[in-house]
Amino acid sequence: MVQVSVDHIRVRLAEIEARKAFLEKKSSTPPERLRRHEVWRHDYLSYPYLIGAPRDRVAKRFCDIFMNTGELMPNGKLGPHDFVIDDNWTAKFTHMLEEYGSRGGTPSDVIANARAPFVRYFENGAPVAMRMFEGYEPPASPFLVKYGRKEFLEPMLREGRLRISPASFYSDSNLIASVQDDEINRTFFIPTFRERLAGKDSILFQGHTLRFGDDDIVMPVVCPDYYLFSLCDHIYHRLPTDFNADAALIIKNPTTFTQRVVSHFLAMNPEWEPLLGPVTYYDPYRDHTKVRVPEMGKHFGYAYQREVRMAFQSIRPIKTALSPVFLKIGELTDIAELLSV
């Protein structure tokens, strides 16, 4: 990973200070007012937290943010994320534009990599979700969705068969990109450009010397292995393609479903405790204090999945590698239905 030298930081910071001064002059000259995107630009220019980050890390961040700025609409066309409800992604994307502006522009290969997942929805014609959800009217009350292969979801519906995997399973590099993630280690980054400009290559943190050299501080948060079962909080037309799914199990009574899963799991594993609810998505550069329960936290690059999670953590230290748990919770046709292509 190519690091950023102090000389590069110094040159970029001079350009950033010039752009920041321009916006401040504009905002203080009546009747001029900063537009919303200019406010976001000024926010970043006031604290350019990515200025000292390596090229590859910045490129991945751009792709992660881009992945969350678009949606596959019910009509089968691409559209923007609903920024009226949440403009957080627009602000982050604007920050990326400012950072790449100080680096000479956004590289074409980074743009191509960011676009690739959206192109994939149309590789075989209309997105698979168009057939899967055609004519379907979702429940009016809250529901959950399990996307997957029909060969696995049909036994889940008919007999209540489901597999709950260890979190460590999802680090397997053979898994598809939308599923593969390190669910044990959560890595955060703390900017060090000010310290590096001051000639420092380390800081004292809680009595320990942290050396960062020509990088930001890399701060891993590690938790013991645990069990994990993932669902989504609604129908999203991009997810069947992302999960390589040909079916979706619509769980119309989430409370009853959750009770059945938890009770059967704890009957087999009494020394474990459940963690239930929506996932907290964290920004590795901005949210290092946000995730209070690591098992319920996930990298913000996956935020478009809107995951609802059932996790189980051991009450006692884990001494051996975990194996998948197979449950049979009974027929689910009373609270669920299966859609497939």
N, C-alpha and C positions, 0 to 999 in steps of 0.2 A: 504494500500500500504506500503510494507516494506521499511523503509528508510535506508540510508547508513550512518553509524557512521563515525566520524572523524578517529577513529583507522583503520577502513577498508580502508578509503581513503589513509591514510598514508602508509599502507602496499602495496596497489596496486600501488601507485605512485612510491614507491621504485623499484618495478618490471618494471614499465613502463620506469623509468629513465635508468635502466640497458639495456633494449632492445633498447632504443633510442641511448645510448652510443655505442652499438654494431654496429648499422647502420651507425653512424657517423664515427666510426673507419674504417668501410669497405669502405665508400665513399672517405676517405682521404688516402687510401692505393692503389697507382697505381699498376697494371692497372685496379683495381676493380672500377666498377661503380654501382650505385644503379639501380635496375630494376624499372619499372614503379610502380609495386605494393609495392615495398619497399619505394619509394618516398611517396606514399599515407600513408603507415604505419608510416613513419617518421613524416608526417604532423600531424597525429593524436597523436602520442606520444609526439609531441612538445606542443600540447594543447588538452589533453584528456577530451573533453567537457562533456562526459557521465560518467565520473568516479564517480560522486556523485549522479547520477540519480537512482531512485528506480527501483527495479527489474522488476516490471510490465511494467513500461514505456520503459525500454530498450527492453523488449521482444516484445512489440507492435511495436517499431521502427524497430526491426529486421524484423518482418513480413511485415511491410509497404514497406521496402526497397526490400525485397525478391520478393514481388508482382510485382515490377517494373523491375526486372532483367531478366524476361522471357517473351516470346511471344508464342502465338499459331499461328503457321505458316499456310499459305494457303494450304499446303499439309496435314494439320490435325495433325502435330507433334509439340511437344514442342521444342522451340529453344531459344537461348539467345537474349536479347535485343541488338539492333545494337549499340555496344559500339564504333564503328568507328565514328558514327555521334555524339554520346553523351556518354562520359565515366564517367559522373557524378555519375551514380548509382553504377558503379564498385568501385569508390573511397569511396562512402558512405558504401558499403558493406564491403570493406576492413577495414574501421574504426570500423565497428561492430565486425569483427573478432578480431581486436586488443583489443577492450573493453572486449569482452567475454574471450579473452585470459587471461586478468588480473583477471577474475572472475572464473577461473577454467575450462573454456570451455563452448561451447554453449549447453544449456540444451536440452535434447532429446524432451521434450514436446514443446519447442519453435520451433524446427525444424519441428516437425509434424504439428504444427499449421500453419507454413509458407507454407508448401507443400500442405495443404488441398485444397485451392482454385484451384490449378492446377490439382489435382486428380479429382476434380468435373467435369472438361470438358469431361471426358471419362466415367462418371457414367452410361450413357445409350448408350454405344458404341461410334461411331464417334461423334465428337462435332456437335451440331446443325447447326453451321455456314457452315459446309461442304455441307449440303443440301440447306441451304438458298442461298448461293452464288455460287453454282455449275454452271459453264459455264457462269457466269456473267462477263461482261467486264465493269469495272468502267469508268465513264466519264474521258476524258483526262484533262479537266479543273477542277479547284477547285470545290468541292461539299461538302455538309453536309449530315449527316446521323442521323435519329431519330430511335433508337431501341425501340421496345415495343411489345405490343400484337396486333395482326391483328384486333381484334374487335374494337380497338381504332384508329389504324393507317389508316384503310380503310375509315372511315368517314372523317378523316383528309385529305386524298387524294381526295375523291369524293366531299366533301362539304366544306373543309377548317375548319372543327371543331377542335379546340384544347383548352386544359385547361392550364392556367398559374397559378401555385400555389404560395402561399406565401413561402418565404424561410423557415419560421418556420415549415412548413409542413414536411420538410425532416428530422426533428429530431425525428419523430415518430419511436419508437423502433420496431414496427411491420413491417417496411419496410425491404427489403432485404439489405444485408450488402453493396452491391455496390452502393445503392441509399441513404441509411440512413447516414446522416451527420448533424452536427450542423452548419448550414449555417449562423447563427446569431453571434455566439461566435467563435472567432479564438484564440486559446491558444498558447502562445509562452513560451519558457523556457530559462532562462539566468543562465549559470553555476555559482555555488558559491563555488566550492571546494577550491579555494585559500583563500577566506574569512573564510570559516569554519576551514581550517588549521591554520589560524591566530587567531582563537578563537572568531570570530564574528558570530552572528546569525541574523544580520540585516544590511541594508545599508540605506543611506539617498539618496532619489531619488526625484528630483524636489520639495524639501522641505518637503517630506513625508518619514516617516520611514517604510521601507519594511522589514518585518520579514520573514525569510525563514527557521529558525531552522535547521533540518537535511535534507533539500531538496534544490533543485535549486529554483530560483525565478519563480513563476508561474504568467505569465502576460497575462490576458485575454484582447482581443480587441473585444468590443461589438458594433454592429451597429444596427440601427432600422430595423424592418422587412421590407422586400421588395419583389417584385415579380420576379420569376425566371423561365426561360424556357431553357432547356439544350439540346444540340445536340453534335455530335462528328464530327471531321474534316476529317474522312476517314472511310473506311471499316477496321475493326479489328476483326479477327475471334474469339477472346476470348469474345467479348462483348455481343453477343446474349445469351450466357450462363450466364455471369455475371449479365445481366439485366433481366434474365428469359424471354427473348423475343422469339417470334416465327415469327417476321416480322421486316423488316427494310425499312424505307421510305428514298429513295435516293433523295435528293433535289439538282437538277442539276443547279439551278440558285439561289445561296444563296442571292444575292443582292435583287432580286425581292421578294423572300420569306421574307426576313427581313423587307423590306419596307412595305409589306402587314401586317405583324404582328404588327409592330410598329405603323403604321397609324391607324389600327383598335383599338389597345389598347389605344392609346392616344385620339381617338375620344370618347371612353367611360370614360377615366380617364385623363382629360386634365391637372391636377395638378401633373403629374408624368413626370419624364424624363428618357429616355432610356440609358442603358450602354450596349455596344455591343463589342464582340471580344473574343479571346481565353482567357481561364482562366490562371491566374498566380498561379502556384503551389509553395507553400512555405514550407521550412523545419522548423519545430517549434523550433529547436535548433540553426539554422544557419541563418535564414532569417527574424529576427524580424523587420528589417527596409525595407524589400523588397516589402511588400504589401501596395501600396499607396491608392488603392481603395478597401476596404474590400469586397464589393459586388462582386468583380471580382477575389477574392483570394480563394484558396482552399488548404486543407492539402495535402502534397506531396504524401501521401499514395494512392491518387486517380489519380496520374499523368498519369498512363497507359491508362486512359479513353480519354485523349486528348480532353477535353471538350471545346466547343465553346458555349458561354452563351449570352442569351438576358436577361438582368435584367432591372427592372424599380424601381427607388427610388422616394419617395414622396418629393415634393418641400416643403411641410409643415409638421409639426410634426404629427405623427400618433397617434390618440386618441382612436381608437377602434381596436379590433383584425381584421386582414385581412381575407377575404374569397377568395376562388379561383375565377378567372375571366375566363369566357367561351367566346371564340371568334368564329366567323364564317367568315373567310376571303375569302371565295369563292373557287371554284374548283382549285386543284393544278396539274391536269394532264398535264398542259402545261409546268410545271417546275419540276415535280417530278414523280417518279415511285415507286411502292411497290413490294418488294420481300418478300416471305413468304415460310414456310415449310408446 
